[in-house]
Amino acid sequence: MAQNLPVRKYIINLSFIVFSYIAAAMDLRQLRYFIAIAEAGSFSRASETLRIAQPALSQHVLAMEAECGILLLQRNPRGVVPTEAGLRLLERARDIEARFATLIDHVRGPGTPSGEVRFGMPATISELLGVPLIEAAGAEYPQVKLRISEAMSGFVLGWLREGIVDLAVLYNVPDEKGLTMHHALTEEIRLFGSAVMPGAPPGDTISLAAALRLPLVLPGLSHGLRELLEEAAGSIGKDVTPAIEIDSYRQIKQLAIRGLAFGLLPATAIKHECAEGTLRSWAVIHPALTRGLYLGYRAGLPLSAASRAIGALSWSILHGLVASGAWMADWQGGEALEL
């Protein structure tokens, strides 16, 4: 064993020298270009985003591959996909970009935040938070470029893990290493149906077991709300067998209004229809159906001043939406959040 130590030490030192050489050879601009190309999945889309000529981007990647001595992007007719080496570079490049942003903040010192902030959120959250956040950010932080990306919760969580977004607002995030999550609010999931729907339950509540026996229109299995319902049903030994599956909240409500099925959605999503009398809702009990909403970011990497400012601003807006009744939920945090 002792005879192998000098060899291992030599290999470790050699690896450090090689990595240092590669890092020095690539400038931050090249790393940013590589991140954009890998995330876009094609040179053409990255070219539009960066407003850089496509041949120039190709030359940058070729230069990086020459410096590394290894293929970083696998080209195919539909675009590009990072190789294993490219994925390793992508992870490090995102870390370097994040740390560089905080370095600039440190050099500038206290002042107005600036730079780009990438914010991920499901479309159902964006409907309530997106526009107020964009308006407030434009007024309070004019030098910050806010980019909001929408997708289902599972995809947004993946973006957050991989560093594609700086901040995210998500439902029911599992407790996992590498992420810092702040619990903002908890909202109720209610059964609803047409006011004249046959088989409507009496009273104002219904057990989950009884709700599952009704004809239901629900999101598909890949949807976070469906996952929540499947887990709750499993806890009482029941299966979820919807009559109709569709991911659009709007279409779920329309099908319920037409009397074709009952639905299960957050109270906020059906607030207007219930107020107008086109839908009626029931609280689900035994067990109650609720879900939490969290503001999160990657742990271990410092947030830029711009990201901290936008994160705190989004928290304040969420609190205001709950306090005003625009978002029907129970607030779980303080009025302000320091990131």
N, C-alpha and C positions, 0 to 999 in steps of 0.2 A: 504493500500500500504506500509506504514512504517513498519508494522509488518513483511513483507516478506523480508525486506532488509538483516537481519542477515542470513537468510536461503540462499538467493542468494549468498551472500558473501562467505558463507561456501562452497557452490557448486563450485563456481569459484576457490577458494583456493584448494579444493580437486582435481578438474580437473588439475590444475597446478602441484600439487604434483604427480598425476598419470602420466602425460606426462613426467615430469622430471625423474621419476623412470624408465619409459620405455626407454627414451632416454639414460639414464645412463647404463641401462642393455644391450643395443645393442651397439656394437662397430661399428666403421666406416666400417670395413671389412664386417660385416654382412649386413650393409645397401648397400654396393656396390654389394654384391652377390644378394641381393633381387632385386635391380634395374636391374641387368643383366638377372635374371630369368624372371622377369615381362616383360622386353622388348623383350626377345627372345621367350617368350610364351611356353617354355618347359625347363625342367631341363637338358635334353640331349644337346640341342643347347647351353645353357648357360655354360654347362660343357666344351664344345669344345672351346667356346670363352675365358673362364677364365682359361682353362687348369687346372681345379680342378675336382677331381673325383665326379661323380654324387651323390653317397651316402653321401659324405661330405656336398654337397650343400643341400641335403634334410634334413640332421641333423641340419644345420644352420637355415633353415626355420622353422623346428619343434620347435627349441629352441626359436626363435622369437615369434612364435605363443603361446608358453607356457608362455613366459614373458608377452605378451599382453593379454592372456586369450581370444583370439578370432582368428577365421580363417582368414588368410591373402591371401591365394591362393586357388582357387577352382580347384581341379584336375579333368581332364576328359581324355578320351582315346586319344585325339589329343594334349594334353599338359596341360597348366595351364592358368588360367585367374584370375587377382586380384579381390578379393571381394571388397565391398564398403570400408571396413576398409583398405584393401590392397591398394586401390587407394589413400586413404588419406595418408597412410604411404609412398607410392611411391612419391607423390608430395613433402612431407617434406624431404624425403631421398635425392631427387635430389637437393633440396635447400641446405641441409647440405653439400652434396658433393661439390657443387659449392663454397660455402663459405669456406669450408676447403681448397680447392685449392688456394683460394686467401690468406688464412692464411699462408700457406706454402710459398707463394710468398713473403709475408710481412716479414716472419722470415728470409728467405734467403737474402732479400734485392736485390739491383740491380745486375743483372747478366744475364746469358744465360737462356732464358725461357725453361722450361721442363714440361713434362706431356702429357696427351692425349687431343686432340682437335677433337670433333665430328662435322663434317661440312656436312650439307645437301644441295643438289642442284638437280634440274631437270636434266635428262640425256642430254637434248639439251644444257644446260649450261655447264655441265661437259665435253662435247666433246671439248669445247674450253678452259675451265678454268682448268679442272681436272689435266691433265698431267703437264702443266706449274707450277701449284701451288705445286704439289707434288715434282717436281724437285727443285723448288726454296726453299721450306720448308726444304727439305733434305740438301741442301747446306748451308742455313743460320741458321737453327735451328735444328741441328742434334739430340738434346735431346728431341724434340717434336715428339710425335707419332700422325700423322694426319690420321684420319679415315673419308673417304668420303662416304656418303650414298646417293644413287640416288633414285628418285621416281618422280611422277608427282607433280606439284606445290602444289596442295591441300594437299597431304600427307606430303610433306616437311614442309608446314606451320603448320600442326598439330604436327609434331615432335618438331618444334621450340616452339610452345605454351606449350607443355607438358614437355619440357626440355630434350627430347631425344637427340637433337643435341644442340651444343653450339652456332653455327653460321649457317646462311643459306643465300643463294642467291636465290631470288625469283622474279617472275614477278607480277606486278600489285597487290601488297599487300594492303588490306584494312587498313585504318587508325583505329587502335584499341588500347585500353589500354593494357599494359603489354608487348608491343613490341617496340623496338627502330629500326627504319628503315632509312637507308641512301640511297638516290636516286643516283644511279651510272650512268645509261645511259638510253636513250630512243631509241628504234629501230622501223623501219618502217615495216609494214606488207604489202606485195605486192601480187597482182594477178599474176599467172604465168601459162604457158601452153606450149605445143609443138610448135616449130617454124612453123610447117605446120598444126596446129590444125584448123579445119574448125570453122568458127564463131569467130575467134580471133578479138578482138576489134581494130579499127583503132587508130592511134596515140599512145601516151605514157601514157595516163591516162584513167581511167574508174571510173564512179560513183559507189558507193557501191550498189545502187539499181540495176544498170545494171549488176554488177558482180554477184549479187544474182540470176539473171535470167539464168546464165550460168550453165551447168552441172558441179558440184563441187565435189571434193574429199576432205573431211575435217576430222579432229580428232573428236572423240566422245564427247558427252555432258559433260563427266567428265574432259575433258582436258581444261586447262586454256586458250589456244588459242581459243577454241570453245566458251568458256564463253565470251571472249572479243568480238568475232564476233556476238554472240547472243545479247549482250548488244548494240552494235553499230547498228545492224539491227533493234532492238526494238526502238531506238531513232528516226528512220525515218519511223516507222510503217510497217516494212517488216518482213517476216519470213525467217528462214534459213532452206532450204530443200535440203540437199546434195544428190547427186546421189550415192555416195559411202562414207562410214565412216570407217576410219582406223587411229589408233593412231601413227603409225610409220611415221616419216618424210621421211625416206628413201623410203618407199613403196609409199607414197603420190607422191613423185617426179617421181618414176618409172612409176606410172600409168599416170601421166601427160606427161612424155616423150613418152609413147606409144599412146598418143592421145585419152585416154579414158575419160579424164575430165580435168578441170582447178583446180588449187589449190591456197590456200592462206597461205603463210608462211613468216617468217622474211626474209629480204633481204639477210642476212648472210647465211641462210640455202640453198639458191639457187644460191649463188654467182658463184661457180665453173661451174655449168651447164649453166648458162647464158653466162659466159665467153667463154665456149666451143661451144656455139651455139645450144645446145640440148634443151634449154628452152629459152623462151622469157618472160619478166615480164612487168607489168604495175603498175603505182602508183595508189592507190585507193584514191578517193576524195569524198567529200560531203557525209559523213565525212571522213577525213583521218583516216587510221588505224595505230595506234602506240601503243606500250606498254613499260612501264618502268621496269627497273631491279633494285632491291634493295638488299643491304647487311643488314642483320638484326640479332638481338639477343634479349634476354629477358631483359626487363627493370626492375629495382629494385634489380637485383642481380649483384654483381660485377663480371666482367669477369676475368678469370685467366690471368696471364702474357702471357702464351702460346696462349690463345684464342685471346688476344689483338694483339699479334705479327702476328698470322696467318690471322686475319681479316684485319690488315693493309697491309699485304703482298698480299692478294687476291685483295684488292682495287687497289694497285699499278699495279698488273698484268692486271686487267680489263682495267685500264687506258691505259696501253701499247698496249693492243689488239685493242682498239678503235683508238689510235693515229697512229698505224701502218697500219690501214685499214683491219686488220685481222677480226675485228668485225665491220660490217657496222652499225654504230649507232652514235647518238649525245651524247657526254659526258656531264654529268650534275654536276659533283662534281669537287673538286680540285684534284691535282695530288696525294696528300697524305691524309690519313684519320687517325686521332688520336682517338682511342676508349677509 
